[in-house]
């Protein structure tokens, strides 16, 4: 029996990611265009987030924003680097 596998591509589509970053976890909200897709909590790892995005939304343009809030911009450390280096 033959099995056909198709990979969904998101070439040229915008994926918007909102981060609420804390020391022990990140709350992540994802929108596809103007439609809410998913919210979840993950370990505070830029690499883990990028792996998730590239795996689930290959070829998309990622737009990542995060709160500056109580701790200011300095506490965001790795997430600020992630925001600057999204491709």
N, C-alpha and C positions, 0 to 999 in steps of 0.2 A: 504494500500500500504506500502511495506517495503522500508526503506531507508537505504542504506549502507554508512557508513562514514569510510574513511580511513585516517590515519594520516601519513604524510610523515615523515620519520626519516632520520637523517643525521649522524647516528652512524659511527664513524671512519673517517668522512670527515672533511676537514680543511676549516674553514671560516676565512678569513682575513679581519680585520677591520682597516681602517685608520681614525684617528681623527685629525681634525684641531680644537683645543680647544681654545675658547675665553671666555671672562667673561660672555657674555649673551647668547651664543649659541655654539653648536658643529656642525661642518660639518662632516658627516660620509660617508665613502665610503666602500662598501662591495664587496668582491670578493669571489667567490666559486672556490677554486683551482686557476687556472689562468684565469678564466672568470669573467669579470665585471658583477655584479648583480644589484646594486642600489646605488644611492647617495641621501642623504637627510640631512636636518638640524633639530636639536632637541635641547631641553633645556639642559643645562649642568648638566646632572644627570647620574652618573654611574648606579644607580638602574634602570632608564628608559632604558638605553642602554642594560643592561643585560636582562631585561624583554623582550625587542624586540628580542634579539638574541635567548633566550631560547624559545620564542613563535614561531618564524619563522624558527629556525634551531635546533630543539631539538636533543640532543645527539651529536652534532658536537663538534669539538675542536676549540675554539676561539683563534685567534692570533690577539692581539690588539696592534697597534703602534700609537704613537702620535708625533707631532712635538715639538721640544724644542725651536726652533726659537728665536724671539726677546726677549721674557720674560724669557727664560731659563727654566730649569727643575722645579724650585721652584713654578712657577705659576700653574703648572698642578695639584697640590694638590690631589683632589679626583680622577682625572683620573689616576694619578700614582698609587694610591691605587687599582683602578680597574684593571689596567694592572697586578699588582702583584698577585691579587686574583682571576683571571679568572679560572673557572673550568668547 
